[in-house]
Amino acid sequence: MSSKKNILITGGAGFIGSRLALRLLSEGHAVTVLDNLSPQIHGDDPSQSPLYRSIADKVRFLKKDVRSRDALRAALAGCDTVVHFAAETGTGQSMYQINHYVDVNIGATATLLDIFANEPHEVKRVVIASSRSIYGEGKYFSKELGIVYPPHRSIEDMSAGDFRVKVPGSSDLTLVATDEDSRIHPSSVYGITKQVQEEMIMTVCPSLGIEPVALRYQNVYGPGQSLSNPYTGILSIFANLILNGKPINVFEDGAESRDFVFIDDVVAATTLAITEAAAAGQVFNVGSGVPTDVRTVAETLNAKLGGHSPIKVSGNFRVGDIRHNFADLEKARQLLGFSPEVSFDEGIERFCLWVRSVGPTSSDYAGSIKEMRAKGLLK
């Protein structure tokens, strides 16, 4: 593959896509962005969105819906590489906007592949933004059974305050890193759509002479992440609650954990997936490789932002949420040469510096919680 590429980023005005676009431009690549500038991400006046403004005059930009065949065809003109970010995100929202998530995430991917199969194009590589959500619960070790992949937790157990993952015939389980060969058993509609996206790309592209690469991102955070979107990551949600002096409701018992990976590390891994020959045909985890529990996240943000928000560990839980998952990064190290460089402590410090600079933002987080309760998805 040539050193300088013409790259289409669908969803390229979003949090990850815009940062990736700037990185690729700095390395001399040409970038086209296709994005509908969704108000949920960019606000009611998307032309003033900081994410959009950061790339607006630097890339070839098309404000179009990724589900449109004509829009995709126009965006693909002259491009040899596609990074497919455009998707609806959020596990909770996916459980009641089912048709929409399937339409955007799976339907648009099908249209993209259909163009590759039936129309002239110059695309040689496609990088699909997959997700840790396709794994569902992570990988565990049982003294009695060895490596196990627990089923989804029951609503009955969690309603009784028992949030542990369990496997019949086993004593308490020990969490271990989830590798790319781990069981795929998503616990949300969002996870299912990401699994289907990934499998479609990895199955169809090789038959058309296109190199596919799938990146299973863990929980991405950092400067630029929307503080107003109530369906974004918990770091942004908690930070904005603290800035507004509101209490933080930590679900379950606060010991549930996630692998939080800083935006700069995600951009670095994605750039390698675009440029490295060894990436072709491969699936990679992208994370920090370290689990951090949610109560620690809330307490750390409160301290670093100088906040005084009460932290309540409520026992509430969302249907479809997992307990634990963190990434095994050995394959990415070996084949991509990727190792995360930003620790959680450093990343949170940099994130909080940015949060303080932009100040509190209005958000309908309370409304999103009310909506999930009304749908029976928050207990």
Disulfide bonds with the S-S distance in Angstrom:
none
